[in-house]
Amino acid sequence: MSPFAHPDLFWPVERFAAAVGTPGVRVVDCRAALDPAGDPVDMHADYLAGHLPGAVHCQWTSDLSIPVGPEVRPRFMLLGAGAFAAAMSRLGIGDDTMVLAYDHEGGHHSARLWLALRAYGHDRFALLNGGLAAWKADGRPLIPGEVTAPRASFMPKPRAGVLADKADVRDALKKGDPWLLDVRRPTEYSGEERRAKRLGHIPGAVNIVWRAALNDDWTLKSADELERLYGDAGFGPDTATITYCQGGVRAAFTQMVLHTLGYEDVRTYDGSWDEWGNDPDVPIVRG
């Protein structure tokens, strides 16, 4: 069995539990959701009903995203450096904090926090492999109520090579490199499902659903399985790649998986289909 290049990103329950409550560690409950119309669902009540010991709650839709009105596109773009630093301070995440994150869907909501921290130069992060389901299956306790962390000092150090913008995608279309990886549902990719004014996908994009990287129990598949999954579609360690989805969250998870495998030249298109699919001046493909 092939090893992961970066095995410390996905932690098993035993390791995660052993670190909970230790100095310098901040546990973050990243449960979040969107309704069928694409509007945020408030998951705070679920968090209050029961969360991992000491966990603060971070919803990427409100805590990590630029606030916009209903008609402003693109939605859910990553906060600027100053606003992001303030959000991390509020969550008790400082420059030296080890962030341990989890959610209820295998980590793709948590991966948005990973992507944001990575974009601002913070690499001390691990995800609970299997998420909340794995914690419960292991008989671990959930604690009700609110956790408020002491404020911390976070200094953002913006890092290139993590995010892509529309200009980067346009350039990729002209050159045929980087490759585009669409991780949405097949119905979104084909244009059967409407999530923007225009339907379909970016020309040349390959569709591999983000969830394909996970087992049925939400744990990460083996390195061998993942290398076959992406390798069969032409993506390897040396493939320059831009991932995208609807709002840069599922795409962040796929970037995290590829990084775990050792695929280093991977960026996430932050505006994703919410930007591209609502722009009448860019090319799309249906079907």
Sequence and secondary structure as in RCSB ss.txt:
>XXXX:A:sequence
MSPFAHPDLFWPVERFAAAVGTPGVRVVDCRAALDPAGDPVDMHADYLAGHLPGAVHCQWTSDLSIPVGPEVRPR
FMLLGAGAFAAAMSRLGIGDDTMVLAYDHEGGHHSARLWLALRAYGHDRFALLNGGLAAWKADGRPLIPGEVTAP
RASFMPKPRAGVLADKADVRDALKKGDPWLLDVRRPTEYSGEERRAKRLGHIPGAVNIVWRAALNDDWTLKSADE
LERLYGDAGFGPDTATITYCQGGVRAAFTQMVLHTLGYEDVRTYDGSWDEWGNDPDVPIVRG
>XXXX:A:secstr
    SSGGGEE HHHHHHHTT TTEEEEE   EE TTS EE  HHHHHH BSTT EE  HHHHSB    TT SS 
S B  HHHHHHHHHHHT  TT EEEEE SSTTHHHHHHHHHHHHTT   EEEETTHHHHHHHTT   B S     
         TTSEE HHHHHHHHHHT SEEEE S HHHHHTSS SSSS SB TT EE  GGGGB TTS B  HHH
HHHHHHTTT  TT  EEEE SSSSHHHHHHHHHHHHT  SEEEESSHHHHHTT TTS  B  
